[in-house]
Amino acid sequence: MDEETHPPEEPAAEAVVCARCGTAAEGGTVPLTWLSAVEDGRRLHFCEACARLHIRAIESRLDSLWW
Ligand SMILES: [Zn+2]
């Protein structure tokens, strides 16, 4: 018992996969460049490329409130 530096995250039973194109993230964790969104009560992840497309959709939805 030397190193117990892992933060108490909920165990990821499944690999992190892009909800749009199916690309799997390495290491089983969500990269900072990925986008996380909650839709219909489920957490979805989008890879960097898909996040840009997704963000554009969010942009148009939020209109000028944000941008
Ligand atoms: Zn993707």
N, CA, C, O and the ligand as a Tripos MOL2 file, in Angstrom:
@<TRIPOS>MOLECULE
protein
  269   267    68     0     0
PROTEIN
NO_CHARGES

@<TRIPOS>ATOM
      1 N           0.8410   -1.2010    0.0000 N.3       1 MET1
      2 CA          0.0000    0.0000    0.0000 C.3       1 MET1
      3 C           0.8730    1.2480    0.0000 C.2       1 MET1
      4 O           1.0430    1.9160    1.0200 O.2       1 MET1
      5 N           1.3960    1.5260   -1.1230 N.am      2 ASP2
      6 CA          2.2940    2.6650   -1.2240 C.3       2 ASP2
      7 C           1.5690    3.9070   -1.7390 C.2       2 ASP2
      8 O           1.5830    4.9710   -1.1200 O.2       2 ASP2
      9 N           0.9510    3.7290   -2.8740 N.am      3 GLU3
     10 CA          0.3350    4.8920   -3.4810 C.3       3 GLU3
     11 C          -1.1730    4.7160   -3.5910 C.2       3 GLU3
     12 O          -1.6590    3.8130   -4.2730 O.2       3 GLU3
     13 N          -1.8930    5.5760   -2.9220 N.am      4 GLU4
     14 CA         -3.3440    5.5810   -3.0600 C.3       4 GLU4
     15 C          -3.7710    6.9930   -3.4110 C.2       4 GLU4
     16 O          -4.4620    7.6750   -2.6530 O.2       4 GLU4
     17 N          -3.3430    7.3930   -4.5620 N.am      5 THR5
     18 CA         -3.5890    8.7770   -4.9680 C.3       5 THR5
     19 C          -4.7370    8.8820   -5.9460 C.2       5 THR5
     20 O          -5.0140    9.9570   -6.4780 O.2       5 THR5
     21 N          -5.4040    7.7680   -6.1840 N.am      6 HIS6
     22 CA         -6.5000    7.8220   -7.1380 C.3       6 HIS6
     23 C          -7.7160    8.5110   -6.5330 C.2       6 HIS6
     24 O          -8.1700    8.1290   -5.4550 O.2       6 HIS6
     25 N          -8.2310    9.4910   -7.1950 N.am      7 PRO7
     26 CA         -9.4370   10.1690   -6.7050 C.3       7 PRO7
     27 C         -10.6290    9.2290   -6.7350 C.2       7 PRO7
     28 O         -10.7110    8.3460   -7.5890 O.2       7 PRO7
     29 N         -11.5340    9.4170   -5.8180 N.am      8 PRO8
     30 CA        -12.7050    8.5240   -5.7370 C.3       8 PRO8
     31 C         -13.7010    8.7690   -6.8530 C.2       8 PRO8
     32 O         -14.7670    9.3450   -6.6390 O.2       8 PRO8
     33 N         -13.3450    8.3330   -8.0260 N.am      9 GLU9
     34 CA        -14.2790    8.4740   -9.1420 C.3       9 GLU9
     35 C         -15.1490    7.2360   -9.2380 C.2       9 GLU9
     36 O         -14.7930    6.1660   -8.7460 O.2       9 GLU9
     37 N         -16.2530    7.3940   -9.8580 N.am     10 GLU10
     38 CA        -17.0910    6.2350  -10.0620 C.3      10 GLU10
     39 C         -16.4250    5.3090  -11.0750 C.2      10 GLU10
     40 O         -15.9500    5.7610  -12.1170 O.2      10 GLU10
     41 N         -16.3930    4.0480  -10.7770 N.am     11 PRO11
     42 CA        -15.6820    3.1000  -11.6530 C.3      11 PRO11
     43 C         -16.2670    3.0700  -13.0510 C.2      11 PRO11
     44 O         -17.4740    2.9160  -13.2400 O.2      11 PRO11
     45 N         -15.3920    3.2200  -14.0150 N.am     12 ALA12
     46 CA        -15.8420    3.2040  -15.4010 C.3      12 ALA12
     47 C         -15.8310    1.7690  -15.9150 C.2      12 ALA12
     48 O         -14.7860    1.2230  -16.2720 O.2      12 ALA12
     49 N         -16.9830    1.1940  -15.9440 N.am     13 ALA13
     50 CA        -17.0720   -0.1960  -16.3940 C.3      13 ALA13
     51 C         -16.8290   -0.2830  -17.8960 C.2      13 ALA13
     52 O         -16.2590   -1.2520  -18.3960 O.2      13 ALA13
     53 N         -17.2720    0.7440  -18.5970 N.am     14 GLU14
     54 CA        -17.1210    0.7310  -20.0370 C.3      14 GLU14
     55 C         -16.0810    1.7560  -20.4540 C.2      14 GLU14
     56 O         -15.7980    2.7090  -19.7280 O.2      14 GLU14
     57 N         -15.5320    1.5500  -21.6060 N.am     15 ALA15
     58 CA        -14.5670    2.5100  -22.1290 C.3      15 ALA15
     59 C         -15.2870    3.7870  -22.5330 C.2      15 ALA15
     60 O         -16.4680    3.7770  -22.8800 O.2      15 ALA15
     61 N         -14.5520    4.8710  -22.4780 N.am     16 VAL16
     62 CA        -15.1210    6.1520  -22.8970 C.3      16 VAL16
     63 C         -15.1400    6.2000  -24.4100 C.2      16 VAL16
     64 O         -14.0980    6.1390  -25.0620 O.2      16 VAL16
     65 N         -16.3240    6.3080  -24.9530 N.am     17 VAL17
     66 CA        -16.4700    6.2760  -26.4060 C.3      17 VAL17
     67 C         -17.2460    7.5020  -26.8620 C.2      17 VAL17
     68 O         -18.2120    7.9180  -26.2220 O.2      17 VAL17
     69 N         -16.8190    8.0560  -27.9460 N.am     18 CYS18
     70 CA        -17.5250    9.1940  -28.5190 C.3      18 CYS18
     71 C         -18.9400    8.7710  -28.9070 C.2      18 CYS18
     72 O         -19.1430    7.7580  -29.5770 O.2      18 CYS18
     73 N         -19.9080    9.5670  -28.4730 N.am     19 ALA19
     74 CA        -21.3040    9.2150  -28.7200 C.3      19 ALA19
     75 C         -21.6890    9.4530  -30.1720 C.2      19 ALA19
     76 O         -22.7590    9.0420  -30.6220 O.2      19 ALA19
     77 N         -20.8030   10.1200  -30.8940 N.am     20 ARG20
     78 CA        -21.1580   10.4840  -32.2660 C.3      20 ARG20
     79 C         -20.4730    9.5850  -33.2890 C.2      20 ARG20
     80 O         -21.1190    9.0530  -34.1920 O.2      20 ARG20
     81 N         -19.1680    9.4210  -33.1420 N.am     21 CYS21
     82 CA        -18.4520    8.6500  -34.1510 C.3      21 CYS21
     83 C         -17.9090    7.3340  -33.6060 C.2      21 CYS21
     84 O         -17.4190    6.4980  -34.3660 O.2      21 CYS21
     85 N         -17.9950    7.1480  -32.2840 N.am     22 GLY22
     86 CA        -17.5990    5.8630  -31.7260 C.3      22 GLY22
     87 C         -16.1180    5.7330  -31.4360 C.2      22 GLY22
     88 O         -15.6430    4.6460  -31.1070 O.2      22 GLY22
     89 N         -15.3860    6.8220  -31.5520 N.am     23 THR23
     90 CA        -13.9640    6.7830  -31.2360 C.3      23 THR23
     91 C         -13.7680    6.5430  -29.7490 C.2      23 THR23
     92 O         -14.4090    7.1860  -28.9170 O.2      23 THR23
     93 N         -12.8880    5.6230  -29.4210 N.am     24 ALA24
     94 CA        -12.6390    5.3080  -28.0150 C.3      24 ALA24
     95 C         -11.4900    6.1460  -27.4830 C.2      24 ALA24
     96 O         -10.4660    6.3220  -28.1420 O.2      24 ALA24
     97 N         -11.6860    6.6620  -26.2660 N.am     25 ALA25
     98 CA        -10.6240    7.4410  -25.6380 C.3      25 ALA25
     99 C          -9.6050    6.5020  -25.0090 C.2      25 ALA25
    100 O          -9.9540    5.4360  -24.5040 O.2      25 ALA25
    101 N          -8.3630    6.9070  -25.0460 N.am     26 GLU26
    102 CA         -7.3180    6.0770  -24.4570 C.3      26 GLU26
    103 C          -7.2860    6.2580  -22.9440 C.2      26 GLU26
    104 O          -7.5460    7.3440  -22.4250 O.2      26 GLU26
    105 N          -6.9700    5.1930  -22.2660 N.am     27 GLY27
    106 CA         -6.8100    5.2800  -20.8180 C.3      27 GLY27
    107 C          -8.1080    5.1570  -20.0450 C.2      27 GLY27
    108 O          -8.0990    5.1080  -18.8150 O.2      27 GLY27
    109 N          -9.2250    5.1050  -20.7590 N.am     28 GLY28
    110 CA        -10.5010    4.9310  -20.0740 C.3      28 GLY28
    111 C         -10.9920    6.1890  -19.3860 C.2      28 GLY28
    112 O         -11.9810    6.1520  -18.6540 O.2      28 GLY28
    113 N         -10.3050    7.3100  -19.6150 N.am     29 THR29
    114 CA        -10.7610    8.5710  -19.0430 C.3      29 THR29
    115 C         -11.0620    9.5550  -20.1620 C.2      29 THR29
    116 O         -10.5890    9.4000  -21.2880 O.2      29 THR29
    117 N         -11.8430   10.5530  -19.8430 N.am     30 VAL30
    118 CA        -12.2270   11.5270  -20.8540 C.3      30 VAL30
    119 C         -11.1250   12.5760  -21.0160 C.2      30 VAL30
    120 O         -10.8140   13.2870  -20.0610 O.2      30 VAL30
    121 N         -10.5430   12.6830  -22.1820 N.am     31 PRO31
    122 CA         -9.5250   13.7110  -22.4210 C.3      31 PRO31
    123 C         -10.0950   15.1060  -22.2470 C.2      31 PRO31
    124 O         -11.2940   15.3240  -22.4200 O.2      31 PRO31
    125 N          -9.2320   16.0430  -21.9050 N.am     32 LEU32
    126 CA         -9.6890   17.4220  -21.6820 C.3      32 LEU32
    127 C         -10.2470   18.0330  -22.9550 C.2      32 LEU32
    128 O         -11.0560   18.9600  -22.9080 O.2      32 LEU32
    129 N          -9.8120   17.5110  -24.0830 N.am     33 THR33
    130 CA        -10.2650   18.0710  -25.3510 C.3      33 THR33
    131 C         -11.6450   17.5610  -25.7320 C.2      33 THR33
    132 O         -12.2740   18.0620  -26.6640 O.2      33 THR33
    133 N         -12.0980   16.5640  -25.0020 N.am     34 TRP34
    134 CA        -13.4240   16.0200  -25.2920 C.3      34 TRP34
    135 C         -14.4900   16.8460  -24.6040 C.2      34 TRP34
    136 O         -14.2350   17.5560  -23.6310 O.2      34 TRP34
    137 N         -15.6840   16.7290  -25.1380 N.am     35 LEU35
    138 CA        -16.8130   17.4470  -24.5720 C.3      35 LEU35
    139 C         -17.7460   16.4550  -23.8810 C.2      35 LEU35
    140 O         -18.0830   15.4030  -24.4240 O.2      35 LEU35
    141 N         -18.1470   16.8210  -22.6800 N.am     36 SER36
    142 CA        -19.1010   15.9830  -21.9560 C.3      36 SER36
    143 C         -20.4440   16.6970  -21.9140 C.2      36 SER36
    144 O         -20.5150   17.8920  -21.6290 O.2      36 SER36
    145 N         -21.4780   15.9740  -22.1920 N.am     37 ALA37
    146 CA        -22.8040   16.5540  -22.1670 C.3      37 ALA37
    147 C         -23.7770   15.5540  -21.5820 C.2      37 ALA37
    148 O         -23.6030   14.3420  -21.7160 O.2      37 ALA37
    149 N         -24.7990   16.0740  -20.9350 N.am     38 VAL38
    150 CA        -25.8230   15.1950  -20.3790 C.3      38 VAL38
    151 C         -27.1060   15.3910  -21.1730 C.2      38 VAL38
    152 O         -27.6870   16.4760  -21.1890 O.2      38 VAL38
    153 N         -27.5260   14.3420  -21.8140 N.am     39 GLU39
    154 CA        -28.7410   14.4150  -22.5960 C.3      39 GLU39
    155 C         -29.6620   13.2840  -22.1770 C.2      39 GLU39
    156 O         -29.2620   12.1200  -22.1420 O.2      39 GLU39
    157 N         -30.8800   13.6320  -21.8660 N.am     40 ASP40
    158 CA        -31.8580   12.6300  -21.4460 C.3      40 ASP40
    159 C         -31.3780   11.8520  -20.2250 C.2      40 ASP40
    160 O         -31.6710   10.6670  -20.0660 O.2      40 ASP40
    161 N         -30.6370   12.5460  -19.3700 N.am     41 GLY41
    162 CA        -30.2000   11.9160  -18.1350 C.3      41 GLY41
    163 C         -28.9890   11.0180  -18.3010 C.2      41 GLY41
    164 O         -28.5250   10.4090  -17.3360 O.2      41 GLY41
    165 N         -28.4770   10.9320  -19.5140 N.am     42 ARG42
    166 CA        -27.3060   10.0910  -19.7420 C.3      42 ARG42
    167 C         -26.1170   10.9650  -20.0810 C.2      42 ARG42
    168 O         -26.2380   11.9580  -20.8000 O.2      42 ARG42
    169 N         -24.9690   10.5810  -19.5530 N.am     43 ARG43
    170 CA        -23.7610   11.3480  -19.8560 C.3      43 ARG43
    171 C         -23.1620   10.8850  -21.1720 C.2      43 ARG43
    172 O         -22.8700    9.7070  -21.3750 O.2      43 ARG43
    173 N         -22.9950   11.8400  -22.0420 N.am     44 LEU44
    174 CA        -22.4280   11.5270  -23.3460 C.3      44 LEU44
    175 C         -21.0850   12.2100  -23.4900 C.2      44 LEU44
    176 O         -20.8460   13.2680  -22.9080 O.2      44 LEU44
    177 N         -20.2220   11.6050  -24.2610 N.am     45 HIS45
    178 CA        -18.9150   12.1890  -24.5170 C.3      45 HIS45
    179 C         -18.7380   12.3500  -26.0230 C.2      45 HIS45
    180 O         -19.1620   11.5090  -26.8160 O.2      45 HIS45
    181 N         -18.1010   13.4510  -26.3870 N.am     46 PHE46
    182 CA        -17.8370   13.6930  -27.7970 C.3      46 PHE46
    183 C         -16.3500   13.9670  -27.9700 C.2      46 PHE46
    184 O         -15.7640   14.7460  -27.2180 O.2      46 PHE46
    185 N         -15.7490   13.3320  -28.9530 N.am     47 CYS47
    186 CA        -14.3350   13.5350  -29.2090 C.3      47 CYS47
    187 C         -14.1040   14.9600  -29.7020 C.2      47 CYS47
    188 O         -15.0460   15.7130  -29.9510 O.2      47 CYS47
    189 N         -12.8450   15.3030  -29.8350 N.am     48 GLU48
    190 CA        -12.5090   16.6890  -30.1570 C.3      48 GLU48
    191 C         -13.1910   17.1490  -31.4360 C.2      48 GLU48
    192 O         -13.7540   18.2420  -31.4920 O.2      48 GLU48
    193 N         -13.1370   16.3100  -32.4590 N.am     49 ALA49
    194 CA        -13.7200   16.6770  -33.7470 C.3      49 ALA49
    195 C         -15.2380   16.8280  -33.6250 C.2      49 ALA49
    196 O         -15.8180   17.8010  -34.1050 O.2      49 ALA49
    197 N         -15.8640   15.8550  -32.9780 N.am     50 CYS50
    198 CA        -17.3210   15.8940  -32.8570 C.3      50 CYS50
    199 C         -17.7550   16.9950  -31.8960 C.2      50 CYS50
    200 O         -18.8400   17.5600  -32.0400 O.2      50 CYS50
    201 N         -16.9100   17.2980  -30.9210 N.am     51 ALA51
    202 CA        -17.2560   18.3450  -29.9590 C.3      51 ALA51
    203 C         -17.4270   19.6770  -30.6700 C.2      51 ALA51
    204 O         -18.3090   20.4680  -30.3360 O.2      51 ALA51
    205 N         -16.5660   19.9110  -31.6620 N.am     52 ARG52
    206 CA        -16.6780   21.1730  -32.3990 C.3      52 ARG52
    207 C         -18.0210   21.2600  -33.1030 C.2      52 ARG52
    208 O         -18.6830   22.2980  -33.0820 O.2      52 ARG52
    209 N         -18.4110   20.1600  -33.7230 N.am     53 LEU53
    210 CA        -19.7020   20.1440  -34.4020 C.3      53 LEU53
    211 C         -20.8200   20.3230  -33.3820 C.2      53 LEU53
    212 O         -21.7930   21.0400  -33.6140 O.2      53 LEU53
    213 N         -20.6520   19.6500  -32.2500 N.am     54 HIS54
    214 CA        -21.6810   19.7110  -31.2220 C.3      54 HIS54
    215 C         -21.7700   21.1210  -30.6480 C.2      54 HIS54
    216 O         -22.8590   21.6430  -30.4090 O.2      54 HIS54
    217 N         -20.6070   21.7260  -30.4330 N.am     55 ILE55
    218 CA        -20.5770   23.0770  -29.8700 C.3      55 ILE55
    219 C         -21.2600   24.0590  -30.8120 C.2      55 ILE55
    220 O         -21.9350   24.9910  -30.3760 O.2      55 ILE55
    221 N         -21.0760   23.8370  -32.0960 N.am     56 ARG56
    222 CA        -21.7420   24.7360  -33.0560 C.3      56 ARG56
    223 C         -23.2500   24.6290  -32.9030 C.2      56 ARG56
    224 O         -23.9670   25.6250  -32.9960 O.2      56 ARG56
    225 N         -23.7200   23.4210  -32.6690 N.am     57 ALA57
    226 CA        -25.1540   23.2280  -32.4670 C.3      57 ALA57
    227 C         -25.5980   23.9270  -31.1950 C.2      57 ALA57
    228 O         -26.6570   24.5540  -31.1490 O.2      57 ALA57
    229 N         -24.7690   23.8090  -30.1560 N.am     58 ILE58
    230 CA        -25.0960   24.4620  -28.8940 C.3      58 ILE58
    231 C         -25.0830   25.9750  -29.0760 C.2      58 ILE58
    232 O         -25.9350   26.6930  -28.5530 O.2      58 ILE58
    233 N         -24.1130   26.4270  -29.8150 N.am     59 GLU59
    234 CA        -24.0240   27.8600  -30.0830 C.3      59 GLU59
    235 C         -25.3150   28.3930  -30.6830 C.2      59 GLU59
    236 O         -25.8900   29.3730  -30.2090 O.2      59 GLU59
    237 N         -25.7450   27.7260  -31.7250 N.am     60 SER60
    238 CA        -26.9410   28.1970  -32.4100 C.3      60 SER60
    239 C         -28.1570   28.1060  -31.5010 C.2      60 SER60
    240 O         -29.0990   28.8910  -31.6120 O.2      60 SER60
    241 N         -28.1160   27.1230  -30.5910 N.am     61 ARG61
    242 CA        -29.2540   26.9670  -29.7040 C.3      61 ARG61
    243 C         -29.2620   28.0690  -28.6530 C.2      61 ARG61
    244 O         -30.3130   28.6190  -28.3250 O.2      61 ARG61
    245 N         -28.0840   28.3850  -28.1300 N.am     62 LEU62
    246 CA        -27.9950   29.4210  -27.1130 C.3      62 LEU62
    247 C         -28.0640   30.8060  -27.7190 C.2      62 LEU62
    248 O         -28.2550   31.8000  -27.0200 O.2      62 LEU62
    249 N         -27.9060   30.8540  -29.0370 N.am     63 ASP63
    250 CA        -27.9600   32.1270  -29.7360 C.3      63 ASP63
    251 C         -26.9460   33.1090  -29.1760 C.2      63 ASP63
    252 O         -25.7860   32.7430  -28.9840 O.2      63 ASP63
    253 N         -27.3410   34.3210  -28.9120 N.am     64 SER64
    254 CA        -26.3750   35.3430  -28.5170 C.3      64 SER64
    255 C         -26.2820   35.4930  -27.0000 C.2      64 SER64
    256 O         -25.6360   36.4140  -26.5010 O.2      64 SER64
    257 N         -26.9200   34.5970  -26.2790 N.am     65 LEU65
    258 CA        -26.8120   34.6800  -24.8290 C.3      65 LEU65
    259 C         -25.3700   34.4470  -24.3950 C.2      65 LEU65
    260 O         -24.8740   35.0700  -23.4560 O.2      65 LEU65
    261 N         -24.7150   33.5370  -25.0990 N.am     66 TRP66
    262 CA        -23.3470   33.1870  -24.7240 C.3      66 TRP66
    263 C         -22.3280   33.8780  -25.5980 C.2      66 TRP66
    264 O         -21.2590   34.2610  -25.1220 O.2      66 TRP66
    265 N         -22.6410   34.0410  -26.8640 N.am     67 TRP67
    266 CA        -21.5850   34.5080  -27.7590 C.3      67 TRP67
    267 C         -21.8400   35.9070  -28.2630 C.2      67 TRP67
    268 O         -21.0390   36.4430  -29.0290 O.2      67 TRP67
    269 ZN        -16.3580   11.6710  -32.3360 Zn       68 ZN68
@<TRIPOS>BOND
     1     1     2 1
     2     2     3 1
     3     3     4 2
     4     3     5 am
     5     5     6 1
     6     6     7 1
     7     7     8 2
     8     7     9 am
     9     9    10 1
    10    10    11 1
    11    11    12 2
    12    11    13 am
    13    13    14 1
    14    14    15 1
    15    15    16 2
    16    15    17 am
    17    17    18 1
    18    18    19 1
    19    19    20 2
    20    19    21 am
    21    21    22 1
    22    22    23 1
    23    23    24 2
    24    23    25 am
    25    25    26 1
    26    26    27 1
    27    27    28 2
    28    27    29 am
    29    29    30 1
    30    30    31 1
    31    31    32 2
    32    31    33 am
    33    33    34 1
    34    34    35 1
    35    35    36 2
    36    35    37 am
    37    37    38 1
    38    38    39 1
    39    39    40 2
    40    39    41 am
    41    41    42 1
    42    42    43 1
    43    43    44 2
    44    43    45 am
    45    45    46 1
    46    46    47 1
    47    47    48 2
    48    47    49 am
    49    49    50 1
    50    50    51 1
    51    51    52 2
    52    51    53 am
    53    53    54 1
    54    54    55 1
    55    55    56 2
    56    55    57 am
    57    57    58 1
    58    58    59 1
    59    59    60 2
    60    59    61 am
    61    61    62 1
    62    62    63 1
    63    63    64 2
    64    63    65 am
    65    65    66 1
    66    66    67 1
    67    67    68 2
    68    67    69 am
    69    69    70 1
    70    70    71 1
    71    71    72 2
    72    71    73 am
    73    73    74 1
    74    74    75 1
    75    75    76 2
    76    75    77 am
    77    77    78 1
    78    78    79 1
    79    79    80 2
    80    79    81 am
    81    81    82 1
    82    82    83 1
    83    83    84 2
    84    83    85 am
    85    85    86 1
    86    86    87 1
    87    87    88 2
    88    87    89 am
    89    89    90 1
    90    90    91 1
    91    91    92 2
    92    91    93 am
    93    93    94 1
    94    94    95 1
    95    95    96 2
    96    95    97 am
    97    97    98 1
    98    98    99 1
    99    99   100 2
   100    99   101 am
   101   101   102 1
   102   102   103 1
   103   103   104 2
   104   103   105 am
   105   105   106 1
   106   106   107 1
   107   107   108 2
   108   107   109 am
   109   109   110 1
   110   110   111 1
   111   111   112 2
   112   111   113 am
   113   113   114 1
   114   114   115 1
   115   115   116 2
   116   115   117 am
   117   117   118 1
   118   118   119 1
   119   119   120 2
   120   119   121 am
   121   121   122 1
   122   122   123 1
   123   123   124 2
   124   123   125 am
   125   125   126 1
   126   126   127 1
   127   127   128 2
   128   127   129 am
   129   129   130 1
   130   130   131 1
   131   131   132 2
   132   131   133 am
   133   133   134 1
   134   134   135 1
   135   135   136 2
   136   135   137 am
   137   137   138 1
   138   138   139 1
   139   139   140 2
   140   139   141 am
   141   141   142 1
   142   142   143 1
   143   143   144 2
   144   143   145 am
   145   145   146 1
   146   146   147 1
   147   147   148 2
   148   147   149 am
   149   149   150 1
   150   150   151 1
   151   151   152 2
   152   151   153 am
   153   153   154 1
   154   154   155 1
   155   155   156 2
   156   155   157 am
   157   157   158 1
   158   158   159 1
   159   159   160 2
   160   159   161 am
   161   161   162 1
   162   162   163 1
   163   163   164 2
   164   163   165 am
   165   165   166 1
   166   166   167 1
   167   167   168 2
   168   167   169 am
   169   169   170 1
   170   170   171 1
   171   171   172 2
   172   171   173 am
   173   173   174 1
   174   174   175 1
   175   175   176 2
   176   175   177 am
   177   177   178 1
   178   178   179 1
   179   179   180 2
   180   179   181 am
   181   181   182 1
   182   182   183 1
   183   183   184 2
   184   183   185 am
   185   185   186 1
   186   186   187 1
   187   187   188 2
   188   187   189 am
   189   189   190 1
   190   190   191 1
   191   191   192 2
   192   191   193 am
   193   193   194 1
   194   194   195 1
   195   195   196 2
   196   195   197 am
   197   197   198 1
   198   198   199 1
   199   199   200 2
   200   199   201 am
   201   201   202 1
   202   202   203 1
   203   203   204 2
   204   203   205 am
   205   205   206 1
   206   206   207 1
   207   207   208 2
   208   207   209 am
   209   209   210 1
   210   210   211 1
   211   211   212 2
   212   211   213 am
   213   213   214 1
   214   214   215 1
   215   215   216 2
   216   215   217 am
   217   217   218 1
   218   218   219 1
   219   219   220 2
   220   219   221 am
   221   221   222 1
   222   222   223 1
   223   223   224 2
   224   223   225 am
   225   225   226 1
   226   226   227 1
   227   227   228 2
   228   227   229 am
   229   229   230 1
   230   230   231 1
   231   231   232 2
   232   231   233 am
   233   233   234 1
   234   234   235 1
   235   235   236 2
   236   235   237 am
   237   237   238 1
   238   238   239 1
   239   239   240 2
   240   239   241 am
   241   241   242 1
   242   242   243 1
   243   243   244 2
   244   243   245 am
   245   245   246 1
   246   246   247 1
   247   247   248 2
   248   247   249 am
   249   249   250 1
   250   250   251 1
   251   251   252 2
   252   251   253 am
   253   253   254 1
   254   254   255 1
   255   255   256 2
   256   255   257 am
   257   257   258 1
   258   258   259 1
   259   259   260 2
   260   259   261 am
   261   261   262 1
   262   262   263 1
   263   263   264 2
   264   263   265 am
   265   265   266 1
   266   266   267 1
   267   267   268 2
@<TRIPOS>SUBSTRUCTURE
     1 MET1         2 RESIDUE 1 A MET
     2 ASP2         6 RESIDUE 1 A ASP
     3 GLU3        10 RESIDUE 1 A GLU
     4 GLU4        14 RESIDUE 1 A GLU
     5 THR5        18 RESIDUE 1 A THR
     6 HIS6        22 RESIDUE 1 A HIS
     7 PRO7        26 RESIDUE 1 A PRO
     8 PRO8        30 RESIDUE 1 A PRO
     9 GLU9        34 RESIDUE 1 A GLU
    10 GLU10       38 RESIDUE 1 A GLU
    11 PRO11       42 RESIDUE 1 A PRO
    12 ALA12       46 RESIDUE 1 A ALA
    13 ALA13       50 RESIDUE 1 A ALA
    14 GLU14       54 RESIDUE 1 A GLU
    15 ALA15       58 RESIDUE 1 A ALA
    16 VAL16       62 RESIDUE 1 A VAL
    17 VAL17       66 RESIDUE 1 A VAL
    18 CYS18       70 RESIDUE 1 A CYS
    19 ALA19       74 RESIDUE 1 A ALA
    20 ARG20       78 RESIDUE 1 A ARG
    21 CYS21       82 RESIDUE 1 A CYS
    22 GLY22       86 RESIDUE 1 A GLY
    23 THR23       90 RESIDUE 1 A THR
    24 ALA24       94 RESIDUE 1 A ALA
    25 ALA25       98 RESIDUE 1 A ALA
    26 GLU26      102 RESIDUE 1 A GLU
    27 GLY27      106 RESIDUE 1 A GLY
    28 GLY28      110 RESIDUE 1 A GLY
    29 THR29      114 RESIDUE 1 A THR
    30 VAL30      118 RESIDUE 1 A VAL
    31 PRO31      122 RESIDUE 1 A PRO
    32 LEU32      126 RESIDUE 1 A LEU
    33 THR33      130 RESIDUE 1 A THR
    34 TRP34      134 RESIDUE 1 A TRP
    35 LEU35      138 RESIDUE 1 A LEU
    36 SER36      142 RESIDUE 1 A SER
    37 ALA37      146 RESIDUE 1 A ALA
    38 VAL38      150 RESIDUE 1 A VAL
    39 GLU39      154 RESIDUE 1 A GLU
    40 ASP40      158 RESIDUE 1 A ASP
    41 GLY41      162 RESIDUE 1 A GLY
    42 ARG42      166 RESIDUE 1 A ARG
    43 ARG43      170 RESIDUE 1 A ARG
    44 LEU44      174 RESIDUE 1 A LEU
    45 HIS45      178 RESIDUE 1 A HIS
    46 PHE46      182 RESIDUE 1 A PHE
    47 CYS47      186 RESIDUE 1 A CYS
    48 GLU48      190 RESIDUE 1 A GLU
    49 ALA49      194 RESIDUE 1 A ALA
    50 CYS50      198 RESIDUE 1 A CYS
    51 ALA51      202 RESIDUE 1 A ALA
    52 ARG52      206 RESIDUE 1 A ARG
    53 LEU53      210 RESIDUE 1 A LEU
    54 HIS54      214 RESIDUE 1 A HIS
    55 ILE55      218 RESIDUE 1 A ILE
    56 ARG56      222 RESIDUE 1 A ARG
    57 ALA57      226 RESIDUE 1 A ALA
    58 ILE58      230 RESIDUE 1 A ILE
    59 GLU59      234 RESIDUE 1 A GLU
    60 SER60      238 RESIDUE 1 A SER
    61 ARG61      242 RESIDUE 1 A ARG
    62 LEU62      246 RESIDUE 1 A LEU
    63 ASP63      250 RESIDUE 1 A ASP
    64 SER64      254 RESIDUE 1 A SER
    65 LEU65      258 RESIDUE 1 A LEU
    66 TRP66      262 RESIDUE 1 A TRP
    67 TRP67      266 RESIDUE 1 A TRP
    68 ZN68       269 GROUP 0 **** ****
